């Protein structure tokens, strides 16, 4: 058994002493990957996890399948699962180029076509998360990451283009960007930028909404770019 695998088992053993659901395993293993406790390339053995945790294979298989869908693990024929690589600089730039094409347009469309109920949903999502994470760990940033994903998904939904929304969802961009880095006040800055987008959409100003979303995405890219000059990426 590798040292990495022992560390994984030790973290998972902290789960509540009750019937372990796939959600518990999923969130725990995801946290280990996001915090780099389990490094890229590490193999995750289902049989070993089953023995170490004293649970059936079903919740483990379900959680690994979800992590594969997220792009956090890779299933290899006859070899099982391994942790995927982080975004490269080229993949990072490609992702932001894609976002700068689709998301400002979506914000503008949302400003044009959103009704009263839509605007209420957007405001409610903006107000659903107001905390500031207290430490650079995924456990602390998990709620922020979930809000960030919901917020951007909702803007795509309000654009009325389901193809664009589904395409955006398949990038799992927020999960992979938070895997690169979280800390340094990025939550406070992102929330302030979200508010600017919501304000413009609620005013029904397409150009202002598109500009606010573009500004948010460009600021996010600028905050994250420096990590590629660091080895390994820092999380504080």
LINZIMO-V239772 format. One record per pair of residues at least 24 apart in sequence whose ideal C-beta (glycine too) atoms are under 10 Angstrom apart, sorted by the first residue. I is the first residue (numbers start at 1). GAP is how many residues later the second one is. D is the distance in Angstrom with one decimal. If there is no record, write none. Layout:
BEGIN
i = (I/I)
gap = (GAP/GAP)
d = (D/D)
END
This chain:
BEGIN
i = (1/1/1/2/2/2/2/3/4/4/4/4/4/4/4/4/4/5/5/5/5/5/5/5/5/6/7/7/7/7/8/8/8/8/8/8/8/8/8/8/8/9/9/9/9/9/10/10/11/11/11/12/12/12/12/12/13/13/13/15/15/17/19/19/19/20/20/20/20/20/20/20/21/21/21/21/21/22/22/22/22/22/22/22/22/22/22/23/23/23/23/24/24/24/25/25/25/25/25/25/25/25/25/25/25/25/26/26/26/26/26/26/26/26/26/27/27/27/27/27/28/28/28/29/29/29/29/29/29/29/29/29/30/30/30/30/30/30/30/30/30/30/31/31/31/31/31/32/32/33/33/33/33/33/33/33/33/33/33/34/34/34/34/34/34/34/34/34/34/34/34/34/34/35/35/35/35/35/35/35/35/36/36/36/36/36/36/36/37/38/38/38/38/39/39/39/39/40/40/40/40/40/40/40/40/41/41/41/41/41/42/42/42/42/43/43/43/43/43/43/43/44/44/44/44/44/44/45/45/45/46/46/47/48/49/67/69/69/70/70/70/70/71/71/71/71/71/71/72/72/72/72/84/84/86/86/86/86/86/86/86/87/87/87/87/87/87/87/87/88/89/89/89/89/90/91/92/92/92/92/92/92/92/92/92/93/93/93/94/95/95/95/95/95/96/96/96/96/96/96/96/96/96/97/98/98/98/98/99/99/99/99/99/99/99/99/99/99/99/99/100/100/100/100/100/101/102/102/102/102/102/102/102/102/102/102/103/103/103/103/103/103/103/103/103/103/103/103/103/104/104/104/104/104/104/104/104/104/104/104/104/104/104/105/105/105/105/105/105/105/105/105/106/106/106/106/106/106/106/106/106/106/106/106/106/106/106/107/107/107/107/107/107/107/107/107/107/107/107/107/107/107/107/107/107/107/108/108/108/108/108/108/108/108/108/108/108/108/108/109/109/109/109/109/109/109/109/109/109/109/110/110/110/110/110/110/110/110/110/110/110/110/110/110/110/110/110/111/111/111/111/111/111/111/111/111/111/111/111/111/111/111/111/111/112/112/112/112/112/112/112/112/113/113/113/113/113/114/114/114/114/114/114/114/114/114/115/118/118/118/118/118/118/119/119/119/119/119/119/120/121/121/121/122/122/122/122/122/122/122/122/122/122/123/123/123/123/123/124/125/125/125/125/125/125/125/125/126/126/126/126/126/126/126/126/126/127/127/129/129/129/130/130/131/131/132/132/132/132/133/133/133/133/133/133/135/135/135/135/136/136/136/136/136/136/136/136/137/137/137/137/138/138/138/138/140/140/140/141/141/141/141/141/141/142/142/143/144/144/144/144/144/144/144/144/145/145/145/145/145/145/145/146/146/146/147/147/147/147/147/148/148/148/148/148/148/148/148/148/148/148/149/149/149/149/150/151/151/151/151/151/152/152/152/152/152/154/155/155/155/155/155/155/158/173/174/177/177/177/177/178/179/180/180/180/180/180/181/181/181/181/181/181/181/181/181/182/182/183/183/183/184/184/184/184/184/185/186/186/186/186/189/189/189/189/190/190/190/190/192/192/193/193/193/193)
gap = (44/47/51/40/41/43/46/39/28/33/34/35/37/38/39/40/79/33/37/38/39/40/43/44/47/46/25/30/31/35/24/25/29/30/34/36/37/40/41/44/75/39/40/42/43/44/27/42/24/26/27/37/40/41/43/48/39/40/41/38/40/37/36/37/40/33/34/35/36/39/40/43/34/37/38/41/42/33/36/37/38/39/40/41/42/43/44/36/39/40/43/31/35/39/24/28/30/33/34/35/36/37/38/39/41/42/33/34/36/37/38/39/40/41/44/36/39/111/112/115/25/35/111/31/34/35/37/38/43/44/52/54/33/36/37/40/42/43/108/112/145/149/106/107/108/110/111/51/106/34/37/39/40/50/51/53/105/142/146/38/103/104/105/107/108/111/141/142/144/145/146/148/201/101/102/103/104/106/144/147/200/47/50/102/143/196/197/199/101/34/35/44/45/44/46/47/193/32/34/42/43/44/45/46/139/33/41/42/43/44/31/39/40/41/30/33/36/37/38/39/40/29/31/36/37/38/39/35/36/37/34/35/33/32/32/108/101/103/102/105/106/109/99/100/101/104/105/108/100/103/104/107/92/95/90/93/94/95/141/146/147/86/89/90/92/93/137/140/141/140/136/138/139/140/138/85/81/84/85/88/129/132/133/135/136/128/132/135/77/76/78/81/82/126/77/81/121/122/124/125/126/128/129/124/69/70/73/75/53/69/72/74/78/114/115/117/118/119/121/122/113/114/117/118/121/63/54/57/59/62/63/65/66/69/111/115/49/52/53/56/61/65/70/94/107/110/111/113/114/51/93/102/103/105/106/107/108/109/110/111/112/113/114/51/54/56/59/101/104/105/108/109/46/48/49/50/51/52/53/54/55/58/59/62/103/104/107/45/48/49/51/52/90/91/93/94/99/101/102/103/104/105/106/107/109/110/51/92/93/97/98/99/100/101/102/103/104/105/106/46/47/49/50/51/52/55/92/97/100/101/44/45/46/47/48/49/50/87/88/90/91/92/94/96/99/100/103/44/47/48/86/89/90/91/92/93/94/95/96/97/98/99/101/102/46/47/48/89/92/93/94/97/45/46/47/91/93/41/43/44/45/46/87/88/90/95/43/36/39/40/42/83/84/39/79/82/83/84/85/82/33/36/37/29/32/33/35/36/72/75/76/79/80/72/75/76/78/79/30/25/26/27/28/29/30/69/73/25/28/65/68/69/71/72/73/76/68/71/58/62/65/57/61/56/60/53/55/56/59/49/50/52/53/54/55/47/48/100/101/45/46/47/48/50/98/99/100/45/46/98/99/40/41/44/97/42/43/47/37/41/42/45/46/94/36/40/44/30/34/38/42/43/44/46/47/29/30/32/33/34/37/42/28/29/32/27/40/43/44/47/25/26/27/29/30/38/39/42/43/46/72/24/25/26/29/24/39/40/43/46/47/42/45/61/64/65/44/39/42/43/46/54/58/43/47/46/43/44/46/47/46/54/44/47/48/53/55/42/43/45/46/49/52/53/54/55/53/54/51/52/53/39/42/50/51/52/38/33/34/37/38/27/30/31/34/26/29/30/33/24/27/24/25/26/27)
d = (8.8/6.7/8.7/7.6/7.9/9.4/9.7/10.0/9.5/8.3/6.0/6.7/9.4/4.8/8.5/9.5/9.1/8.7/7.7/7.8/8.1/7.0/6.4/8.5/8.4/8.8/8.0/6.1/7.3/9.4/6.1/9.8/7.5/5.6/7.9/7.3/9.6/9.1/7.6/8.4/10.0/7.8/7.3/9.2/4.1/7.2/9.5/9.1/9.3/6.5/8.6/7.3/7.4/5.7/9.4/9.5/7.4/7.0/9.3/7.8/9.1/10.0/8.2/9.9/9.0/6.8/8.7/4.9/9.0/5.8/9.0/9.8/9.6/10.0/6.0/9.0/9.2/9.9/7.3/3.9/7.8/8.3/3.8/5.0/9.4/9.0/7.6/8.3/8.9/7.8/9.0/9.6/7.5/8.3/8.2/7.9/7.9/10.0/5.1/5.9/9.6/7.8/4.1/8.4/9.4/9.6/8.3/9.5/7.4/3.7/8.4/9.3/5.3/6.7/9.2/8.3/9.9/9.3/9.1/7.6/10.0/8.3/9.8/8.8/6.0/7.6/9.5/6.4/8.4/8.2/9.8/9.2/8.2/8.5/6.3/7.5/6.5/9.5/7.5/8.6/8.3/9.4/8.1/4.7/6.0/9.9/7.4/8.9/8.5/7.4/9.2/5.2/7.6/5.7/8.4/9.6/8.6/9.7/7.1/8.1/8.7/3.9/9.1/8.2/8.4/8.4/8.0/9.8/6.6/5.2/9.7/8.1/9.4/9.0/6.0/5.1/8.1/9.8/9.1/9.5/7.4/9.5/8.7/9.6/8.4/7.2/8.0/7.6/9.5/9.8/9.5/9.9/5.5/6.7/10.0/9.7/9.0/9.7/9.9/8.3/5.2/6.4/4.7/6.1/9.8/9.7/6.0/6.3/8.6/7.5/9.4/9.5/6.4/4.7/9.7/9.1/7.5/6.2/7.0/4.9/8.0/6.5/9.9/6.9/4.5/6.8/7.0/6.0/8.1/10.0/6.6/7.5/8.9/9.8/9.9/10.0/9.4/8.2/5.3/5.7/8.4/9.8/9.2/8.7/5.4/7.6/6.6/9.6/8.3/7.2/8.2/7.5/9.2/9.5/7.6/6.0/6.1/10.0/9.5/9.2/7.4/9.2/5.4/7.6/7.7/6.1/9.4/9.8/9.3/8.4/8.5/9.3/4.6/9.5/9.9/8.5/9.9/8.8/8.1/7.5/8.1/7.1/7.8/8.8/7.1/8.3/8.7/9.5/9.9/6.4/5.6/7.7/7.8/9.1/8.8/9.2/6.6/8.2/7.8/4.6/9.9/8.5/9.1/9.4/8.8/8.5/7.1/8.4/8.7/8.1/8.3/6.8/9.9/9.1/9.4/9.7/5.1/9.6/8.5/8.4/9.1/6.4/5.6/7.3/8.4/10.0/7.7/8.9/9.0/5.8/9.5/7.6/6.3/9.7/9.8/9.8/6.8/7.0/7.5/9.2/9.3/7.7/9.9/9.3/8.8/5.1/7.8/8.3/6.0/9.9/9.6/9.9/9.7/8.0/4.0/7.3/8.4/4.6/4.3/9.0/9.1/7.4/9.8/9.8/7.3/8.8/8.1/9.5/10.0/6.6/8.6/9.6/8.6/9.9/5.3/5.0/8.9/7.7/3.9/9.1/7.3/6.5/8.1/8.2/9.1/8.6/7.4/9.6/5.5/9.2/8.7/7.7/5.8/9.6/7.3/6.3/8.0/9.1/4.2/5.3/8.7/6.8/3.8/8.3/9.0/9.9/8.2/9.0/8.8/8.8/3.9/6.8/8.7/5.3/3.8/8.8/9.8/8.0/9.8/9.0/9.2/7.5/3.9/6.3/7.2/9.1/9.7/7.3/8.7/8.8/8.5/5.4/8.3/8.4/3.8/5.3/8.2/8.8/9.7/9.4/5.1/9.8/9.8/8.5/6.6/9.6/9.2/9.8/8.8/9.6/9.3/6.3/4.6/8.2/7.3/5.5/5.7/4.5/8.4/7.4/4.0/7.9/9.6/9.9/9.7/8.9/9.1/9.3/7.3/9.4/5.1/8.7/7.2/7.6/5.7/9.5/9.4/9.6/10.0/5.1/9.2/9.2/6.3/8.0/7.9/9.7/9.4/8.8/8.6/5.3/9.9/8.8/9.7/8.7/8.6/7.1/5.1/9.8/8.9/9.5/6.6/8.9/8.1/8.3/6.1/7.5/9.7/6.8/9.7/8.7/5.5/6.2/7.1/9.8/6.3/9.6/9.4/6.9/9.6/5.8/5.5/10.0/9.4/5.6/9.4/8.7/8.3/7.0/9.5/8.1/5.8/6.2/8.6/4.8/9.3/9.7/9.6/9.4/8.6/7.3/9.2/10.0/7.3/8.0/9.4/8.1/5.8/5.8/8.6/7.3/8.1/9.5/9.0/5.5/9.3/9.8/8.3/9.5/8.6/8.7/6.0/3.5/7.9/9.8/8.5/4.4/4.6/8.2/8.9/7.6/9.7/7.4/8.5/7.2/9.0/8.2/9.3/9.4/6.4/4.4/8.1/8.8/7.1/9.5/8.8/9.6/9.6/9.6/8.2/7.8/8.6/4.8/9.9/7.8/8.2/5.9/6.9/8.9/4.7/9.4/7.6/9.4/8.6/9.7/10.0/9.5/9.1/9.2/8.4/8.6/9.6/5.0/9.6/8.8/7.8/9.8/8.7/6.5/9.0/8.1/9.5/8.5/4.4/7.3/9.3/9.4/9.0/9.3/5.7/8.3/8.6/8.9/9.4/8.9/9.4/9.4/9.9/9.4/7.1/9.0/7.5/8.8/7.2/7.5/9.9/9.9/7.5/9.4/9.7/6.4/9.9/8.9/6.1/5.7/8.8/5.8/9.3/7.9/5.9/8.9/5.0/9.1/5.7/7.2/6.5/9.6/6.5/9.5/7.7/5.5/5.1/7.5/9.9/8.8/9.2/7.4/9.2/9.5/7.9/5.7/8.4/9.2/6.8/8.5/7.1/7.3/8.2/6.9/8.7/9.2/9.6/8.8/9.9/6.2/7.9)
END
